[in-house]
Amino acid sequence: MKLHIDKEADALYLRLDGSAIVESEEVAPGVVLDYNESNQVVGIEMLHLSKRSADLNLSTLELVTV
């Protein structure tokens, strides 16, 4: 799993695995899901991050697992 944050593009991309992307779908404004040939979600893109949260700090990332 890889997380890429592009401050200049104001975007976040979460890649769940390395399988080939065969289709993408915008499921909400600025939220795009990428699918593989088995119709599984393998990537999630979120655009306009700074507009989604007034307190968003792209310099800090916290990962919580349970």
DSSP file (Angstrom, degrees, kcal/mol; ACC not computed):
  #  RESIDUE AA STRUCTURE BP1 BP2  ACC     N-H-->O    O-->H-N    N-H-->O    O-->H-N    TCO  KAPPA ALPHA  PHI   PSI    X-CA   Y-CA   Z-CA
    1    1 A M              0   0    0      0, 0.0     2,-0.4     0, 0.0    15,-0.2   0.000 360.0 360.0 360.0 136.2    0.0    0.0    0.0
    2    2 A K  E     -A   15   0A   0     13,-2.5    13,-3.1    15,-0.1     2,-0.5  -0.986 360.0-159.6-131.6 140.5    1.3    3.4   -0.9
    3    3 A L  E     -A   14   0A   0     -2,-0.4     2,-0.5    11,-0.2    11,-0.2  -0.981  10.1-172.6-119.1 125.8    0.1    6.9    0.0
    4    4 A H  E     -A   13   0A   0      9,-3.1     9,-2.9    -2,-0.5     2,-0.5  -0.977   3.6-170.1-121.7 125.1    1.1    9.8   -2.2
    5    5 A I  E     -A   12   0A   0     -2,-0.5     2,-0.7     7,-0.2     7,-0.2  -0.969   3.7-165.4-115.4 122.1    0.3   13.4   -1.2
    6    6 A D  E  >> -A   11   0A   0      5,-2.6     5,-2.0    -2,-0.5     4,-1.1  -0.896   3.5-172.6-109.0 103.1    0.9   16.1   -3.8
    7    7 A K  T  45S+     0   0    0     -2,-0.7    -1,-0.2     1,-0.2     3,-0.1   0.876  85.2  51.5 -64.6 -38.5    0.9   19.5   -2.1
    8    8 A E  T  45S+     0   0    0      1,-0.2    -1,-0.2     2,-0.1    -2,-0.0   0.899 116.4  39.4 -66.8 -40.1    1.1   21.4   -5.4
    9    9 A A  T  45S-     0   0    0      2,-0.1    39,-0.5    38,-0.0    -1,-0.2   0.580 104.6-132.4 -83.1 -10.1   -1.8   19.5   -6.9
   10   10 A D  T  <5 +     0   0    0     -4,-1.1    39,-2.1     1,-0.2    38,-0.7   0.933  64.1 126.4  57.6  48.3   -3.7   19.6   -3.6
   11   11 A A  E   < -AB   6  47A   0     -5,-2.0    -5,-2.6    36,-0.2     2,-0.4  -0.935  50.3-152.8-139.6 156.4   -4.4   15.9   -4.0
   12   12 A L  E     -AB   5  46A   0     34,-2.4    34,-2.8    -2,-0.3     2,-0.4  -0.986  10.1-169.4-127.6 139.0   -4.0   12.5   -2.2
   13   13 A Y  E     -AB   4  45A   0     -9,-2.9    -9,-3.1    -2,-0.4     2,-0.6  -0.986   3.6-167.2-133.0 125.0   -3.7    9.1   -3.9
   14   14 A L  E     -AB   3  44A   0     30,-2.9    30,-2.3    -2,-0.4     2,-0.6  -0.950   6.0-164.8-110.7 116.9   -3.9    5.8   -2.0
   15   15 A R  E     -AB   2  43A   0    -13,-3.1   -13,-2.5    -2,-0.6    28,-0.2  -0.910   5.5-171.6-104.9 120.0   -2.7    2.8   -4.0
   16   16 A L        -     0   0    0     26,-2.6     2,-0.3    -2,-0.6    27,-0.1   0.817  66.1 -12.0 -84.4 -33.0   -3.8   -0.5   -2.5
   17   17 A D        -     0   0    0     25,-0.9    -1,-0.2     2,-0.1   -15,-0.1  -0.929  67.4-102.7-155.6-179.6   -1.9   -2.9   -4.7
   18   18 A G        +     0   0    0     -2,-0.3     3,-0.1    -3,-0.1    24,-0.0   0.279  69.0 128.1 -96.9  11.6    0.1   -3.0   -7.9
   19   19 A S  S    S-     0   0    0      1,-0.1    -2,-0.1    23,-0.1     2,-0.1  -0.276  70.1 -87.9 -68.1 156.6   -2.4   -4.5  -10.2
   20   20 A A        -     0   0    0      1,-0.1     2,-0.5     2,-0.0    17,-0.4  -0.356  36.2-127.4 -67.0 138.3   -3.3   -2.8  -13.5
   21   21 A I        +     0   0    0      1,-0.1    15,-0.2    15,-0.1     3,-0.1  -0.768  33.4 168.0 -86.8 125.3   -6.0   -0.2  -13.5
   22   22 A V        +     0   0    0     13,-2.8     2,-0.3    -2,-0.5    14,-0.2   0.562  63.7  18.6-112.9 -14.1   -8.6   -0.9  -16.1
   23   23 A E  E     -C   35   0A   0     12,-1.4    12,-3.3     2,-0.0     2,-0.3  -0.990  56.7-162.6-156.3 147.9  -11.3    1.5  -15.1
   24   24 A S  E     -C   34   0A   0     -2,-0.3     2,-0.4    10,-0.2    10,-0.2  -0.975   8.0-170.7-131.4 147.9  -11.8    4.7  -13.0
   25   25 A E  E     -C   33   0A   0      8,-2.4     8,-2.8    -2,-0.3     2,-0.9  -0.988  23.0-136.3-142.5 128.9  -15.0    6.2  -11.7
   26   26 A E  E     +C   32   0A   0     -2,-0.4     6,-0.3     6,-0.2    -2,-0.0  -0.767  25.7 177.6 -82.4 111.3  -15.6    9.5  -10.0
   27   27 A V  E     +     0   0A   0      4,-1.8    -1,-0.2    -2,-0.9     5,-0.1   0.624  68.3   3.0 -93.7 -15.8  -17.9    8.5   -7.2
   28   28 A A  E >  S-C   31   0A   0      3,-1.2     3,-2.6     0, 0.0    -1,-0.2  -0.945 106.8 -62.1-157.5 161.5  -18.3   12.0   -5.6
   29   29 A P  T 3  S-     0   0    0      0, 0.0     3,-0.1     0, 0.0    18,-0.1  -0.318 125.4  -0.8 -54.8 117.7  -16.9   15.4   -6.7
   30   30 A G  T 3  S+     0   0    0      1,-0.2    17,-3.1    -2,-0.2     2,-0.5   0.566 108.2 108.7  79.3   9.7  -13.2   15.1   -6.6
   31   31 A V  E <   -CD  28  46A   0     -3,-2.6    -4,-1.8    15,-0.2    -3,-1.2  -0.968  44.7-178.4-122.3 116.4  -13.1   11.5   -5.4
   32   32 A V  E     -CD  26  45A   0     13,-2.5    13,-3.0    -2,-0.5     2,-0.4  -0.949  12.3-156.8-120.1 130.8  -12.0    8.9   -8.0
   33   33 A L  E     -CD  25  44A   0     -8,-2.8    -8,-2.4    -2,-0.4     2,-0.4  -0.884   8.6-150.6-103.5 136.4  -11.8    5.1   -7.5
   34   34 A D  E     -CD  24  43A   0      9,-2.8     8,-3.0    -2,-0.4     9,-1.3  -0.898  13.9-160.9-105.9 136.3   -9.5    3.0   -9.7
   35   35 A Y  E     -CD  23  41A   0    -12,-3.3   -13,-2.8    -2,-0.4   -12,-1.4  -0.861   7.4-141.8-118.2 149.3  -10.5   -0.6  -10.4
   36   36 A N    >   -     0   0    0      4,-2.0     3,-2.0    -2,-0.3   -15,-0.1  -0.320  46.3 -83.0 -94.1-174.5   -8.6   -3.7  -11.6
   37   37 A E  T 3  S+     0   0    0    -17,-0.4   -16,-0.1     1,-0.3    -1,-0.0   0.697 130.3  57.2 -66.9 -18.3   -9.8   -6.3  -14.1
   38   38 A S  T 3  S-     0   0    0      2,-0.1    -1,-0.3     0, 0.0     3,-0.1   0.283 118.4-112.0 -92.1   9.8  -11.5   -8.2  -11.2
   39   39 A N  S <  S+     0   0    0     -3,-2.0     2,-0.3     1,-0.3    -2,-0.1   0.760  71.1 142.9  64.2  28.1  -13.5   -5.0  -10.5
   40   40 A Q        -     0   0    0      1,-0.0    -4,-2.0     2,-0.0     2,-0.4  -0.771  59.5-109.2 -95.5 143.7  -11.7   -4.5   -7.2
   41   41 A V  E     + D   0  35A   0     -2,-0.3    -6,-0.3    -6,-0.2     3,-0.1  -0.600  44.6 163.5 -71.7 123.7  -10.8   -1.0   -5.9
   42   42 A V  E     +     0   0A   0     -8,-3.0   -26,-2.6    -2,-0.4   -25,-0.9   0.438  60.8  28.9-120.2  -6.3   -7.1   -0.7   -6.2
   43   43 A G  E     -BD  15  34A   0     -9,-1.3    -9,-2.8   -28,-0.2     2,-0.4  -0.990  54.5-162.8-156.2 147.7   -6.7    3.1   -5.9
   44   44 A I  E     -BD  14  33A   0    -30,-2.3   -30,-2.9    -2,-0.3     2,-0.4  -0.991   9.5-168.6-133.9 124.3   -8.4    6.1   -4.4
   45   45 A E  E     -BD  13  32A   0    -13,-3.0   -13,-2.5    -2,-0.4     2,-0.5  -0.942   1.0-170.2-114.7 135.0   -7.7    9.7   -5.5
   46   46 A M  E     -BD  12  31A   0    -34,-2.8   -34,-2.4    -2,-0.4     3,-0.3  -0.984   8.8-164.1-126.3 120.3   -9.0   12.7   -3.5
   47   47 A L  E     +B   11   0A   0    -17,-3.1   -36,-0.2    -2,-0.5   -37,-0.1  -0.584  64.3  28.8-100.1 162.2   -8.7   16.1   -5.1
   48   48 A H    >>  +     0   0    0    -38,-0.7     3,-1.0   -39,-0.5     4,-0.6   0.904  65.2 169.8  59.1  47.1   -9.0   19.6   -3.5
   49   49 A L  H >> S+     0   0    0    -39,-2.1     3,-1.5    -3,-0.3     4,-0.9   0.883  70.1  57.9 -57.6 -42.4   -7.7   18.4   -0.1
   50   50 A S  H 34 S+     0   0    0      1,-0.3    -1,-0.3     2,-0.2     6,-0.2   0.759 105.2  51.7 -64.4 -23.2   -7.3   21.9    1.3
   51   51 A K  H <4 S+     0   0    0     -3,-1.0    -1,-0.3     1,-0.2    -2,-0.2   0.601 101.1  63.2 -86.0 -12.1  -11.0   22.6    0.7
   52   52 A R  H << S+     0   0    0     -3,-1.5     2,-0.3    -4,-0.6    -2,-0.2   0.724 115.1  18.7 -85.6 -22.7  -12.1   19.5    2.5
   53   53 A S    ><  -     0   0    0     -4,-0.9     3,-1.1    -3,-0.1    -1,-0.3  -0.948  56.8-153.3-152.4 126.5  -10.8   20.4    5.9
   54   54 A A  T 3  S+     0   0    0     -2,-0.3    -1,-0.1     1,-0.2    -2,-0.0   0.791 101.6  47.3 -68.3 -27.0   -9.9   23.8    7.3
   55   55 A D  T 3  S+     0   0    0      2,-0.0    -1,-0.2     0, 0.0     2,-0.2   0.220  79.3 138.0 -99.3  13.2   -7.4   22.2    9.8
   56   56 A L    <   -     0   0    0     -3,-1.1     2,-0.6    -6,-0.2    -3,-0.1  -0.426  32.2-169.7 -67.5 126.8   -5.7   19.9    7.3
   57   57 A N    >   -     0   0    0     -2,-0.2     3,-1.3     3,-0.2    -1,-0.1  -0.921   7.2-172.1-118.7 102.6   -1.9   19.8    7.7
   58   58 A L  T 3  S+     0   0    0     -2,-0.6    -1,-0.1     1,-0.3   -51,-0.1   0.579  80.8  67.6 -73.2  -8.5   -0.3   17.9    4.8
   59   59 A S  T 3  S+     0   0    0      1,-0.1     2,-0.4     2,-0.0    -1,-0.3   0.644  96.7  60.5 -83.1 -14.8    3.0   17.9    6.5
   60   60 A T    <   -     0   0    0     -3,-1.3     2,-0.4     2,-0.0    -3,-0.2  -0.946  60.9-178.6-119.4 132.9    1.8   15.6    9.2
   61   61 A L        -     0   0    0     -2,-0.4     2,-0.5     2,-0.0    -3,-0.0  -0.997   6.3-166.0-131.9 129.9    0.6   12.0    8.6
   62   62 A E        -     0   0    0     -2,-0.4     2,-0.5     2,-0.0    -2,-0.0  -0.969   3.3-162.4-118.0 127.0   -0.7    9.7   11.4
   63   63 A L        -     0   0    0     -2,-0.5     2,-0.5     2,-0.0    -2,-0.0  -0.939   8.1-174.1-110.3 124.6   -1.2    6.0   10.7
   64   64 A V        -     0   0    0     -2,-0.5     2,-0.4     2,-0.0    -2,-0.0  -0.976   2.6-178.8-121.3 125.7   -3.4    4.1   13.1
   65   65 A T              0   0    0     -2,-0.5    -2,-0.0     1,-0.1     0, 0.0  -0.938 360.0 360.0-120.1 146.9   -3.8    0.3   12.9
   66   66 A V              0   0    0     -2,-0.4    -1,-0.1     0, 0.0    -2,-0.0   0.343 360.0 360.0-128.6 360.0   -6.0   -1.8   15.2
